[in-house]
Amino acid sequence: MSSTEIWLAIAGLTGVSVLARSFFLLSDQPPPIPGWAREALRVAPLAALAAVIAPELVMSQGELIGHWRDPRWPAALAGSLFYFW
């Protein structure tokens, strides 16, 4: 693959990405979103955070933690208590 083809591919992918991301900004009015979708979008960040953090708390190297003395449990509890305090 030549240098010109690589730069052409990068420019094309950049253009497609910018167009796809600016699709909602080009409209004069916001798109109609049903209530159920609006509610799902409201809780999506919390769901994504839980999906990332929960496996790290209960698993170690792909296996469930078998003992209660793992330091992640008290750290998660202390962090939660501090947040809700």
C-alpha positions in Angstrom: 0.0 0.0 0.0 1.5 3.3 -1.0 1.7 6.4 1.1 -0.9 8.2 -1.1 -3.4 5.4 -0.5 -2.8 5.5 3.2 -3.4 9.2 3.4 -6.5 8.9 1.2 -7.9 6.2 3.5 -7.2 8.4 6.6 -8.9 11.4 5.0 -11.9 9.3 3.9 -12.3 7.8 7.3 -12.0 11.2 8.9 -14.7 12.6 6.6 -17.1 9.7 7.3 -16.5 10.1 11.1 -17.1 13.8 11.1 -20.2 13.5 8.9 -21.7 10.7 11.1 -21.0 12.6 14.3 -22.3 15.9 13.1 -25.5 14.4 11.7 -27.6 15.6 14.7 -26.0 19.0 14.7 -27.0 19.8 11.1 -30.8 19.7 11.9 -32.6 22.9 13.0 -34.8 21.0 15.5 -34.0 18.2 17.8 -35.0 14.7 16.7 -38.2 13.3 18.3 -37.2 10.7 20.9 -39.8 8.5 22.6 -40.1 8.6 26.4 -38.7 5.1 26.9 -35.6 5.9 24.8 -35.1 9.2 26.7 -35.3 7.3 30.0 -32.8 4.7 28.7 -30.4 7.4 27.7 -30.7 9.1 31.1 -29.4 5.9 32.9 -27.0 4.8 30.2 -23.9 6.3 31.9 -24.6 4.6 35.2 -25.2 1.3 33.4 -21.9 1.6 31.5 -20.0 2.5 34.7 -21.5 -0.5 36.5 -20.6 -2.8 33.5 -17.0 -1.7 33.8 -16.5 -1.7 37.5 -18.6 -4.7 38.6 -16.4 -7.4 36.9 -13.3 -5.7 38.4 -14.8 -6.1 41.9 -15.9 -9.7 41.7 -13.3 -11.3 39.4 -9.6 -11.7 39.4 -7.9 -13.0 36.2 -11.1 -14.3 34.8 -12.3 -16.2 37.9 -14.6 -15.2 40.7 -12.9 -14.1 43.9 -13.1 -17.0 46.4 -12.3 -15.2 49.7 -13.6 -12.2 51.5 -10.1 -10.8 52.4 -9.6 -9.2 48.9 -8.9 -5.5 49.4 -11.2 -4.5 46.6 -14.3 -5.1 48.7 -13.5 -2.7 51.5 -12.2 -0.2 49.0 -15.5 -0.3 47.0 -17.5 0.0 50.3 -15.4 2.9 51.5 -15.7 4.7 48.2 -19.5 4.1 48.1 -19.9 5.4 51.7 -17.8 8.5 50.9 -19.9 9.2 47.8 -23.3 8.8 49.5 -22.1 10.7 52.6 
